[in-house]
């Protein structure tokens, strides 16, 4: 089935600002609360939110097999479970409805009043009920930088890193959408030069520039998914900030890896951009040497050219761009990550979230964490207001943006932005 929604010549009858992340060629999926306090599944074109629940009730999806309440739910899980054919049919239909020459909805004032909302009038929610969350560690540059800092500068990568997409299971209960503030976590740390740990507020809060992908139902327990089929089970992608407490992490991660240093907050952008929308931006990833084992081998273009930015904004200061990176720098692809994840028969379900791991590139301007940008705090970065940062200060807002651009079409993710507050005080 053709992806007609990707036609770069299509224009919408809705106004779309120049350089918008959300032209009619995007058609992402999300969940929002309307100004009438109704929760619905929706999409976005320009600065307008489209109520897909209302669109379905008014029979605009006639001819597509959908359950009666498919878009009148508070998560996308059931829609995602319906699979790739349904996703493509729905996205193509939305494109037809909002195409500039189609009068069906354009000229129906009563229906438009019900279906089309201004973004400023809606409140975005988490788009899926996330049952499980896995975070990978798939940037060779990031793993190398961390290895140089904490292990062996001459041999920074562990023996397994070039053979498997390393990952760990995270905590889905603390995944939040953009806009929700987080509190600086408390934890146990071992201060430099000390032999006895202390308990207190983390002094080294960091962002991690990542992207995440959302799966459909992938397998039954015990079944593995071949790498060449893995992309069929990926619905779409979001921006992801895997907040980290580096001082807590340094003390606790041996022998079992990330725990309290990571599970206090992970934030994602609210719009899921589909793999169909990203199809025009495919590119090749880094050359893999040594060649992976057969179950991870793939040829062709299996990553995407997605420009990424990280911005730090102090509470009363000017925002400063601190990092430029790109999703294509990742050594291990999403297909390889998912194939490896299921290689032992681990079950993966609709709405599961997989984090890419910190995305760093070949130059310091591409580094995807404060740990690297300040090199463990040794080289503070200077913001536009003249203040310095080794890590993130209380009341700083970290903003991550991402977009693809090819010829005249720009497909973006919006942003994930969250403010860091002081530690929570129990009343």
Beta strands, then each sheet from edge to edge (+ up, - down):
strand 1: 30-33
strand 2: 39-45
strand 3: 48-51
strand 4: 116-118
strand 5: 123-124
strand 6: 133-136
strand 7: 167-169
strand 8: 175-177
strand 9: 182-183
strand 10: 186-189
strand 11: 198-201
strand 12: 205-206
strand 13: 209-215
strand 14: 234-242
strand 15: 244-245
strand 16: 266-268
strand 17: 273-274
strand 18: 282-283
strand 19: 303-304
strand 20: 307-313
strand 21: 320-326
strand 22: 353-355
strand 23: 381-382
strand 24: 388-389
strand 25: 397-406
strand 26: 409-421
sheet 1: 4+ 3- 2+ 1- 5+
sheet 2: 7+ 6- 22- 13+ 14- 16+ 8+
sheet 3: 7+ 6- 22- 13+ 14- 17+
sheet 4: 9+ 26+ 25- 20+ 21-
sheet 5: 10+ 11-
sheet 6: 12+ 15-
sheet 7: 18+ 19-
sheet 8: 23+ 24-
end
